[in-house]
Every structure is written in structure tokens, then in C-alpha cells.
């Protein structure tokens, strides 16, 4: 018999307004766009931009695209609107 790991309750949901507690974006706030419960990470609008290098293909030209990266939910605090 296999023991199932205990499911953690997340204090943040999609469309919540959150404050970043640590990291390079500390003190900034944004709206949660996506949640990844298994990894305990979230994507927040306008926070933690990463550069993605795209290879050129038949559909279009390659290049460098900036988009929001994930941030661990322990670094976020929910704010009342």
C-alpha cells in the first residue's frame, strides 16, 4: 500500500491581487494569471520577466521574447482589493 502525500492548501487563486515579498520584484503587486499547484508556483502579471529565445521556423522569424516567469507562492501575499 502506497502512502499518498498530503495535498497542500494554496492561499492564492487565479485573479487574486498579490504583493511580492522577496526577490528582485519585492514590493510590487500584480494579478495572478496562472497557478501550478504541483510545483507550488504562480504566474503574476508584470512580475518576474524572463527572456525566451525562439528559433526561426517556417511559420515565422525567431527572436527574443520577454514574458512573465513563475514565482514560488511562498514569496506572494494576497491583498484585499
C-alpha contacts under 8 A as a table, 3 or more apart, distances in Angstrom:
res1	aa1	res2	aa2	distance
10	X	13	X	7.42
10	X	37	X	7.47
10	X	40	X	7.92
11	X	78	X	7.65
12	X	16	X	6.69
12	X	73	X	7.59
12	X	77	X	7.91
12	X	78	X	6.52
13	X	16	X	5.80
13	X	32	X	7.16
13	X	35	X	7.03
14	X	31	X	7.85
14	X	32	X	5.16
14	X	33	X	5.80
14	X	34	X	5.90
14	X	35	X	6.55
15	X	31	X	5.58
15	X	32	X	5.01
15	X	33	X	6.22
16	X	31	X	5.59
16	X	32	X	5.55
16	X	78	X	6.78
16	X	79	X	7.65
17	X	29	X	6.98
17	X	30	X	5.68
17	X	31	X	4.60
17	X	32	X	6.57
17	X	78	X	6.03
17	X	79	X	5.51
17	X	80	X	7.09
17	X	81	X	6.93
18	X	29	X	5.50
18	X	30	X	5.66
18	X	31	X	6.23
18	X	32	X	7.12
18	X	76	X	6.09
18	X	77	X	5.32
18	X	78	X	4.42
18	X	79	X	5.29
19	X	26	X	7.84
19	X	27	X	6.30
19	X	28	X	5.88
19	X	29	X	4.40
19	X	30	X	6.82
19	X	76	X	5.61
19	X	77	X	5.14
19	X	78	X	6.40
19	X	79	X	6.64
20	X	23	X	7.72
20	X	25	X	6.49
20	X	26	X	5.01
20	X	27	X	5.52
20	X	28	X	5.70
20	X	29	X	6.15
20	X	75	X	5.88
20	X	76	X	4.79
20	X	77	X	6.59
21	X	26	X	5.21
21	X	27	X	6.28
21	X	75	X	5.06
21	X	76	X	5.67
21	X	77	X	6.93
22	X	25	X	7.00
22	X	26	X	4.77
22	X	27	X	7.78
22	X	75	X	5.66
23	X	26	X	5.39
23	X	75	X	7.95
24	X	48	X	7.78
25	X	28	X	5.80
25	X	47	X	6.56
25	X	48	X	6.78
28	X	47	X	7.72
29	X	47	X	7.91
30	X	44	X	5.86
30	X	45	X	5.34
30	X	46	X	6.52
30	X	47	X	7.06
31	X	44	X	5.56
31	X	45	X	5.39
32	X	35	X	7.50
32	X	42	X	6.84
32	X	43	X	5.93
32	X	44	X	4.42
32	X	45	X	6.26
33	X	42	X	7.53
33	X	43	X	5.51
33	X	44	X	5.56
33	X	45	X	6.29
34	X	42	X	5.66
34	X	43	X	5.13
34	X	44	X	7.32
35	X	40	X	7.63
35	X	41	X	6.16
35	X	42	X	4.45
35	X	43	X	6.50
36	X	39	X	5.63
36	X	40	X	5.75
36	X	41	X	5.23
36	X	42	X	5.94
37	X	40	X	4.72
37	X	41	X	6.67
40	X	72	X	6.06
40	X	73	X	5.93
41	X	70	X	5.86
41	X	71	X	5.37
41	X	72	X	4.33
41	X	73	X	5.29
42	X	70	X	5.20
42	X	71	X	5.43
42	X	72	X	6.34
42	X	73	X	6.25
43	X	47	X	7.85
43	X	68	X	6.51
43	X	69	X	6.09
43	X	70	X	4.66
43	X	71	X	6.36
44	X	47	X	5.55
44	X	48	X	7.85
44	X	68	X	6.98
44	X	69	X	7.94
44	X	70	X	7.37
44	X	71	X	7.70
45	X	68	X	6.83
46	X	49	X	7.16
46	X	68	X	6.54
47	X	68	X	6.16
47	X	69	X	7.55
48	X	68	X	5.59
48	X	69	X	5.46
48	X	70	X	7.18
48	X	71	X	7.27
49	X	66	X	6.20
49	X	67	X	5.30
49	X	68	X	4.42
49	X	69	X	5.66
50	X	66	X	5.56
50	X	67	X	5.62
50	X	68	X	6.08
50	X	69	X	5.76
51	X	64	X	6.30
51	X	65	X	5.62
51	X	66	X	4.51
51	X	67	X	6.61
52	X	64	X	5.60
52	X	65	X	5.10
52	X	66	X	6.11
52	X	67	X	7.47
53	X	62	X	7.60
53	X	63	X	5.90
53	X	64	X	4.57
53	X	65	X	6.42
54	X	62	X	4.90
54	X	63	X	5.21
54	X	64	X	6.07
54	X	65	X	7.33
55	X	61	X	7.59
55	X	62	X	4.69
55	X	63	X	6.85
56	X	60	X	6.23
56	X	61	X	4.70
56	X	62	X	3.81
56	X	63	X	7.39
57	X	60	X	5.63
57	X	61	X	6.45
57	X	62	X	7.07
58	X	61	X	7.93
71	X	75	X	7.19
72	X	75	X	5.72
72	X	76	X	7.40
73	X	76	X	5.21
74	X	77	X	7.81
